Amino acid sequence: MIRQWKELLSEPCNIQEMMWADIKKLDIAAKHPFKERYKGERIPLFEEVIIECLKMDFRLFIDIKSDLQ
């Protein structure tokens, strides 16, 4: 089962209140079951994810939702 991202972060935090400069310092694999394999992994920018997907010729489906009505 995949854990919630809060359970995987290196330190407790409220990511919604953080600036990107601080978010990118978080080690997303600190508490992951395979933490040695993924040691030092960081949360990527959305742009970085898209670039990597394009490099690997992946299909990417983006579904944007809003609470606004």
C-alpha beads as a LAMMPS data file, in Angstrom:
LAMMPS data file: protein, C-alpha beads

69 atoms
68 bonds

1 atom types
1 bond types

-500.0 500.0 xlo xhi
-500.0 500.0 ylo yhi
-500.0 500.0 zlo zhi

Masses

1 110.0

Atoms # bond

1 1 1 0.000 0.000 0.000
2 1 1 1.281 3.454 -0.869
3 1 1 1.665 5.717 2.132
4 1 1 0.536 9.300 2.297
5 1 1 3.278 11.766 1.396
6 1 1 3.289 13.201 4.928
7 1 1 4.401 9.815 6.262
8 1 1 7.381 9.773 3.903
9 1 1 8.817 13.239 4.527
10 1 1 12.038 13.741 6.444
11 1 1 10.362 16.076 8.927
12 1 1 6.811 16.958 9.946
13 1 1 5.515 20.010 8.132
14 1 1 2.493 21.663 6.577
15 1 1 3.528 21.739 2.932
16 1 1 0.638 24.040 2.005
17 1 1 2.207 26.806 4.064
18 1 1 5.776 26.327 2.796
19 1 1 7.734 28.122 0.101
20 1 1 9.266 26.122 -2.765
21 1 1 12.783 26.864 -1.487
22 1 1 11.923 24.889 1.662
23 1 1 9.847 22.163 -0.014
24 1 1 12.655 21.203 -2.385
25 1 1 14.943 20.520 0.598
26 1 1 12.648 17.813 2.000
27 1 1 13.829 14.216 1.633
28 1 1 10.733 12.419 0.326
29 1 1 12.310 8.991 0.894
30 1 1 13.437 9.496 4.501
31 1 1 10.807 7.095 5.884
32 1 1 10.127 5.048 2.733
33 1 1 10.456 1.244 3.097
34 1 1 13.237 1.378 0.456
35 1 1 14.838 4.525 1.883
36 1 1 18.385 3.353 1.152
37 1 1 17.579 2.939 -2.537
38 1 1 15.895 6.343 -2.791
39 1 1 17.990 8.276 -0.257
40 1 1 18.033 11.992 -0.978
41 1 1 15.052 11.966 -3.360
42 1 1 13.368 15.344 -3.539
43 1 1 9.923 16.539 -4.604
44 1 1 10.248 17.651 -8.249
45 1 1 8.643 20.651 -9.860
46 1 1 5.759 19.767 -12.170
47 1 1 7.870 21.068 -15.068
48 1 1 10.658 18.623 -14.149
49 1 1 8.188 15.729 -14.144
50 1 1 6.933 16.678 -17.605
51 1 1 10.483 16.982 -18.975
52 1 1 11.428 13.526 -17.646
53 1 1 8.247 11.983 -19.061
54 1 1 8.988 13.507 -22.481
55 1 1 12.586 12.232 -22.394
56 1 1 11.304 8.698 -21.721
57 1 1 8.535 8.988 -24.308
58 1 1 5.849 8.461 -21.647
59 1 1 2.259 9.424 -22.170
60 1 1 1.105 11.905 -19.603
61 1 1 -2.536 12.568 -18.812
62 1 1 -3.174 15.663 -16.755
63 1 1 -6.542 16.047 -15.062
64 1 1 -6.976 19.419 -13.381
65 1 1 -9.887 19.802 -11.032
66 1 1 -11.183 22.784 -9.134
67 1 1 -13.461 23.363 -6.186
68 1 1 -14.651 26.601 -7.783
69 1 1 -18.160 26.601 -9.186

Bonds

1 1 1 2
2 1 2 3
3 1 3 4
4 1 4 5
5 1 5 6
6 1 6 7
7 1 7 8
8 1 8 9
9 1 9 10
10 1 10 11
11 1 11 12
12 1 12 13
13 1 13 14
14 1 14 15
15 1 15 16
16 1 16 17
17 1 17 18
18 1 18 19
19 1 19 20
20 1 20 21
21 1 21 22
22 1 22 23
23 1 23 24
24 1 24 25
25 1 25 26
26 1 26 27
27 1 27 28
28 1 28 29
29 1 29 30
30 1 30 31
31 1 31 32
32 1 32 33
33 1 33 34
34 1 34 35
35 1 35 36
36 1 36 37
37 1 37 38
38 1 38 39
39 1 39 40
40 1 40 41
41 1 41 42
42 1 42 43
43 1 43 44
44 1 44 45
45 1 45 46
46 1 46 47
47 1 47 48
48 1 48 49
49 1 49 50
50 1 50 51
51 1 51 52
52 1 52 53
53 1 53 54
54 1 54 55
55 1 55 56
56 1 56 57
57 1 57 58
58 1 58 59
59 1 59 60
60 1 60 61
61 1 61 62
62 1 62 63
63 1 63 64
64 1 64 65
65 1 65 66
66 1 66 67
67 1 67 68
68 1 68 69
